Amino acid sequence: MIEAIKEQAAKFILRQRTSQREFNQRNFSSVFKKSFSFLVLMPVDDKDFRLAGPILEYLKEQKKSVVVLTNDFKVSLLPTYLKANAMGHGIKDVTKLKLPARSIITKLSNMRFDVIIDLNRQQEIFYTYLTKALSVPLKIGFVYSESDNYFNMQIANSRNEPEISYKNLLNCLRMF
């Protein structure tokens, strides 16, 4: 019961924040080509976490600077070349409403990113809030309820076949 109330409160705060900004029209192709620094929000789901690997590989092939944000206990599961640029978040980085603590928002705000890619196929309040809190020109994520408030580029999401969702995202990135 208390968890449901906390979740509703967190969603209310998130909705309040999303009503503050609108996206500008962008030429995604040129923005992506000129982009160098990426913040990749790794999936919470373990199966999705493994399926996201090819996207990280593609960004490496394109010589993009990638910072990966994930749970602190999942950093060790990342490929070796990403561990140095990985940020793990733990209990101290999450508020009682499961929103990001000010310290992690400040830390990420002080870093310069051209693109955020949220690899969660369903809304994860912690990552959604971070996506909205950071001032980044291109925000990429999967389609889900209200996702148009958070991402200016959305990828079709196959709920039953996550492999297809991640292949769609990878194909979209390759088109740029």
Secondary structure, DSSP 8 states (H G I E B T S, - for coil): -HHHHHHHHHHHHHHHHHTT-------HHHHHHH--EEEEE--SSHHHHHHTHHHHHHHHHTT-EEEEEEEGGGGGGS-HHHHTTEEEE-GGGB-TTS-B-HHHHHHHHTS--SEEEE--SS--HHHHHHHHHS--SEEEEE--TTGGGT-SEEE---SS-HHHHHHHHHHHHHH-
